[in-house]
């Protein structure tokens, strides 16, 4: 398996995290890992993101990556901060080439056939389907996946604990991204761990 596939198969759900306060990073990571979700995507949507990612890497068992990476400068900053994988909301040739050259596991966002073809041209076969719920949902993903038998996906955007099983049952889907597991504000570790356990239980087989 490619490194990105190994990461995608670690758990059925990758928590998508928006962290405003670095002090929240370790408690969130600790609770998620305890609940079985080891792969943590810290989105670059806040000033605290890179420092939070560094802090989370100190939690045993955590596999920490950067999300919402949109250009090579953010890619480099994320790698310098210790990111173990990179997720982007879309795919450009410039970002894709830089990510491939870096060698880091990379999950670019795709929403149509052209995006997937660009990724395949770069040697990529694993993609984020984003935004999943508003890009036609599961029927759209199945239709897109049909011509690209080698492609595998992590649908993200608008997916919930209730809808995740349907997505995970689709052959091209290895995992889903979810923002429902960790709410805003001061983290309640017990609540987060319980939500993580429920998400981990979605694993098929």
N, C-alpha and C positions, 0 to 999 in steps of 0.2 A: 504494500500500500504506500501511496505517497504520504509525506508527512502531514499535509493538510487533511487527508482522509482519516488518518489515525486520530487527529484532533477531533474531527467531526463525529467519529464513531465512539468517542469517549463517553458521551452521555446523550440522551435524546434531545435535550434542550441546552442551548447556550444562552445564559442570562445576558441580556443587553443592559449595561449599567451606565447610568448618568450620575456621577458622583460630584456633589457640590463642595463637600468638606472632606479633606484628606483624613481627618480623624475617624470618619465613617468607613474608610476603606478596609482596614483589617477586620473589624467586626463583621462586615458584609461578606468578605471572602471566607472567613472562618465558618460562618453559618452555612454558606453555599456548599463549601467542600464537605462539611459535616453531613449535609443532606444528599450528597452524592454528585453534585454538579461541580466538577473540577475545572471546566473550561470557562473562563470568565472574560467577557468582552467589555472593556472599559472604553466608552465612546469619548472622542475628543470634542465634546460639546461644552466642556467647562474648563476654566483655568486650572482646576485641581487635577485634571485627568492624568497627566503624565506622572505627577508625584504620587497619586493614588495607585497607579499601576505599579510603581516601584515598591510601594508599601505592601501591596497584595502579594508580590512575589516572595515575601518572607513567610507566607502562610504555607505550611507543608501540604503538598499535594495539589496546590493550585497551579493551573496552566493559564497564564495571564497574557492577553493580547489587547491590541488597540483597535477600536472601531471608529467609524466615521472618518477614516483617513482618505483625504481627497486629492492630495498632491504629493510630489516627491519630498518636499520639505517636511511635511507631517510624517511621511514614511520614515525619513531619517531620524527625526526627533523621537519617534516611537521606538525604533530599533535601539537608539542610544539610551532610551529609558528602560530597555530590557524586554520589550515586547517579544513574545514567543510566536505570535502569529499576527496577521494584519487582516482587517475586514474593511471594505470600502462600500459606500452606498451605490457606486456606479463604477464604470471602467473607462478609462481613457488610455490611449496608446502610451502617453508619457508616464502615467502612474504605473501601468502594467509592466512596461519595460523596466522601470526602476525597481519594482518589486521582484520581478523575475531575476534581475541582475543581482539583487541582494541575497537571494537564496532563501528568504524567509517564507514560511507557509503563508499563502495569500488567498483570501476568499473575496473576489470582487463581486460587486452587485451587478445583476443583470435583470432586465425586464422584457427583453424581446430577442428575436433571433439574431439581429445584428450584433448585440452585446455579446452573445454567446460565441458567435463566429469570430469576433475580435479576440475574445479570450482564447479560443482554440488556436488562432493564428499565433498567439504568444506562448502556446504550449500548455495552457491552463485547461483543466477539465472539471474543476470543482468551483461552484458558484453559489453566491447568495441570490435568492430570488426576492427582489425588493422593489417597491413595497408590495408584499404578497397579497394582502386582502383587497387592495385597490387596483391591482394590476391584472384582474381577472380571476383571482383566486386559484383554487386547485385545478379547475378545468383548463385554465390558461397554462399553468405549469405543465400539465400532462400533455397538452398540445405542443408546447414548446420543446419538451423533452423528447418527443417522438422522433424527430429527425436527427437528434444528437444523442445517440445511444450511449456514448462514452461519458456524457456529462452527469454529474451528481450535484445535488442542491441542498441548501439550507434556507428554506423559506423564512422570511422575517418581515414583520410589519402587520399588526392587526391580528396576530395569532394569540389564542388564549389557551388555558388549560383544557377547556371544553372542546375547542376545535383542533387542537394539536394532534390527537390520535388519527384523525382523518388524513391529515398531511403526512404523518409518519408512516401510514399504511401504503403510501405511494412508493413504488419501486425506486424512482430516482432520488428520493428524499432520504438523506442520512441523518438529519437532525433538523430542528427548527430553532430560530432565535426568538427569545421571549423577554419582554420588558415587564411582564406582570408579576414576576417573582419577588422583586424588591421594590417597595414603594418609596415615596419621597419622605424626607425628614430623618429624624434620628432612628437608626436601624434597631429593630426589635429582633434580636438574634434568634429567639425561639420561633417567632413567626416566619422569619426567612428560612430557617432550617426546615420547618414543616412544609412550606411552599416548595422548597427544593426537593424534599423527599417525594412529594406528590408528582413533581415534574419528572424526577428520575424514574418513578414507577411506570412512566409511559413507555419505557424501553420495550420494544417488541421482542417476543420470544423469551 
